[in-house]
Amino acid sequence: MTVSADRITRPAHPARPTRPAGGAPGRRRGRFGVHAFLLAVSLAFLAPLLLAVYASLRPYEETARDGYFSLPSRLSLDYYRQAFSDSGMGRYFLNSLLIAVPGVLVTLFLASFTAFAVARLRLRGSMVLLMVFTAGNLLPQQVIVTPLYVLFNKVPLPYWMSDSMTLYDSLWAVLAVQIAFQLGFCVFVLANFMRTLPQEILEAAIVDGAGVWTRYRHVTLPLCRPALAALGTLQFTWMYNDFLWGLVFLSTGDKLPVTSALNNLRGQFFTDYNLLAAGSVIVALPTIVVFLLLQRHFIAGLTLGANKG
């Protein structure tokens, strides 16, 4: 049986939609406007930092004579060497790391385990517990400075933990306050993130005989790695940059964190602000390095769920 070619009908091609005239240029202009706006906002945020870096590279006599917005005659790194040596930043950097690194690790461990219990174990009153943790972040830190000062002067510590024999004037005091204040925020974020994880994964682990610790350590934590990385970056930045608690609870100069030790660069009758700017840039470098190292995980943690419909 043969079919003539005349009887074969081909489907008509659908008409291609016509692009409106001027559409692409309009989109390009809109995109250019968005980029220009973002660039302006970024420069506004970076302007103080860029001015501090610029001032730290110039002699104070030159900026005092010509102003900070004048053209430099020469640039040097002398202030950075002087700031690091005059303030003894090596010791103070160690103090900040002794507070920030254990504080981040302990906070993330306690917060992740608490969030797992609240979000996955179906405890009675879990929502009330989560509200209590969240409400702690609404309390201004300055309100409890005096009660904590009195309390820490009465809490005894062995000599090998603190030479003051009390919790006051020890790194343990600053570490305890940092963990207590940051715990609520981390529990709130991790609990909401854990609720988005598939329940079937934990049900399969229960069928296989996994206990609570196994479900937490080997099932839930690996899935929360982006959120933990984002929180770890934020927590390290907040604990490292804290100025208040080290100034209130530490009276010995050698125990101060590096942010509080910047006062050592101030003179009694005269302050070289270019030297102070160099010290501030040095103090900010660790947080920048941590963010650059964890940038991929940090951005992934912030954008989780953005594409879920």
N, C-alpha and C positions, 0 to 999 in steps of 0.2 A: 504494500500500500504506500503510495507516494502522496506527498502533500506539496502542493504548489507553493512556490515562494510568495505568490500574491496573497495567499490566505494567512500567511504568518504576520501577525501584528505585534509590533514591538511596543512596550510600554513607553508612554511619553515621559520625557525627562521633566522632573519637577522644576518649576521656575525658580531660579536662584533669587533669594531675597536681595533686593537692591540696598546697598549701603547708603544711608542718608548723606547728602553732601555736607561736607564739613564735620562729619562725626569724628574721624580720626584726629584732625587737628584740635577739635574741642577736647578730646580725651587727653591729648598731649599737653594742652594748656592747663587742664585740671591737674594732671600729674605733676607738671612743673610747679604749679602753685603749692601743691602739697609738699613737694620736696623743699621748696624755698621756705615754707613755714616751719618744717621740721628742722632745717638747717639753722634758722634764726633762733628757734627754741633751744637747740643744742648749744649754740654759741653763747646764749644767755646763761645757761647752766655752767658752761665751761669757762666763762669769762673770769670769775674769781680765781679759779685754779691756774689758768693761763697767766693771769697777772701776778700770782704768787711765784710761779716758776720764773717769769721774766724778772721780777724784783730780786729773786734769790741769786741771779746770775750777775747782778750789778753791784758796785760798791755803794755803801750807804751815803758817802759824801756826794756822789754824783746825783743820786735821786733826791737828796735833800736840797741840792742846788738847782737842778733842772726839772725836778718833778718825775713821777713814775711813768708818765706817758711820753717822755722825751726819748730821742734816739740815743742808744748807748755808745760810749766811746770804746768800751771793751767788755767782754763777757768772760767769766771764769767760774770755776767750781770751788773756789776757796771757801765760800760760806758753808758748803756742804761738809767739807772736811772739818771746819771749825765747829759746826753744829753737832756733828757726831762725837767729836772729842771733848768739847766743853761741857756738854750735858751728860756724858756717860751713857749714851743711848743703848749700848750693848747690854748692860744690866737691865735697863727698863724694858727693852724689847723682850728679854727672857721672861720678865714678870708678866707682860701682856700675854705672851704665849702660854705661860703656866695657868692663866685664867681662861683664855679664849678656847684653846684646844680641848682641855678636859671638859670645859663647860659645854661646848658644842656636842661632844660625844655623849656625855651623860644626859643632856637635854634631849637629844634625838632618841636615845635608847628608852628613856622613861616615857617620852611623848609617844613613840611608836607603839610601845607595849600597852599604854593606856588607851590610845586610839584603837588598837586592835580589840581590846576588851569592850570598848564602848560600841564600836561599829560592827563587830563580828560575833561576839559571844551572846548577844541578846540578853544582857543583864537587866534586871529590874531597876528602873530609875536611871538608865544610862543617859537619857536626854537631860535630866536634872544635873547629873554629874558633868556633862559636857557644858551646860550653861554655867555651872560654877567655875569651871576652868576658864571659860571665855570671859566671865564677869571680872576675873582677876586682872585682865588687861585693861579694864576701864578705870582702874584706880590709879590716880597719878602717883608716880614714884616718890615725889617730894613729900607726900602726905605722911608716909611712914618712916621718914628719915629719923626723926627723934625716937619713936618707939624701938626701932631696930638698933639705934645707937645705945640705948639703955639696956636692951636685951643682950647685945653682943658683949657688953662689958661685964655681964653676969654669967655668961656661959663659959665654964672652965674647959681648957684644953691641956693635954699633956705637953711637957716642955719640948718634946721632939717634934710636935706639930706647930707650936707657936712659942716664941721666947717671951711673949707677953703674958702667957699662962691663961689667956682668955681668947675668945673668938675675935675680939676687937684687935685691930692692928695686925691682922694676919690675912694672907691671901685667901684663906678658907672663907672668910666673911664675904669678900667680894664674889667669890665663886658661888657660894650658896645663894646670894641675892640674885645673881645673874641667872642661875638655873631656875629659881622660883619664878622670876618675872617672865622668862621666855617660854616656860613650859606650857602655859595656857594657850598661847598662840599656836605653838607647834601641834598640840593635841587637836585643836580646832581644825587646822588645815589637814592633818593626816587622817582624822576621822572622816571628814567629808570626802577625801580622796579614796579611802578604803571602801566606802559605800559604793563607789562606782566600779569596783572590781567584780568580775563575774562570780556569783555565788556557787556556780557549779564546780569551780576549781576546789573550793574548800569542802564541798560535799563529797567530791571524789577522794580528797585526802582523808576525810573521816571514814569513808568506806574502806580505804586501805589501812585503817588502824592508826592514823596519825593523831598524836596528842596535841594539846594546846600549844606547847612550846614548838613542836615540829611544824604545825600550821603557821605559827608566827614567824619562825626563823627561816624555814626552807620554802614556804609557799608565798606568804604575804610580803615579807621584806624585799625579795628580789623584784616583785612587781611594783614596789614603791620607790625604787631607786631614783627615778627622776625627781619625785617630790622630795625625797631626803636630800638629794644634791642641791636643789633650790633652797630648801630650808637651811642646810648647812652653810651655804654661801651667805645668806642673810644673817644667820645667827653669829657667824664669825665676824662679820662686819659690825654688827651691833655690839657685841661683847668687846671686841678689840677697840672700837672707837669710843667706848663709854668713858666719861670724864667724872661723873658725879660720885659714883660709889667708891672709886679709888680715893677721891679727895676726902670723903667723909669717914671712911672706915680704916684708912691707913694713915698713921701719923709718923712712921719711920720713913725717911726719904728714900732709902735703898729699896723699899718694897713697893714704891709707886709704879703704876703702869706707865707706858711710854707717853700716853696722851696727857697725863697729869704732870709728867716730868718735863714737859715743854716749858713750864714755869721757870725751870732752871736757866733758861736762856734770857729771862728778863733781868735787867739790872735794877738796883735799888733807886738810882736817880736817872738812869738813861736806858732805853731799850732800842737795840738795833733791829728794826722790823724786817730788814732784809735777811738778817741772820735767823730771825724767828720764822720767816717764810721758808727758808731752806730747811729748817727743822720740821716744819709742818709737811713739806713735800716728802721728806724721808719717812715720816710717820705714816703717811698715806700709802706708801709703796706696797706693804704687805697685803693690804686689802685689794689693791689693783691686781697683784699677782694671783691671789686666790680666785678672783673673779675670772681672770683670763684662763686659768687652769680648768675651772669648772663652768666655763661659759656655755658650752654645748649642753651640758646637763641642766644648767640653770634655766636656759631658755626653753628647753624641752619641758621642764617642770612647770614653767609659767603658762605654756601653751597647751597643756594637757586638757583634752576635752573640747578644744576649740573647733575641731572638725566633726564632732559628733552631732548628728542631727536628730 
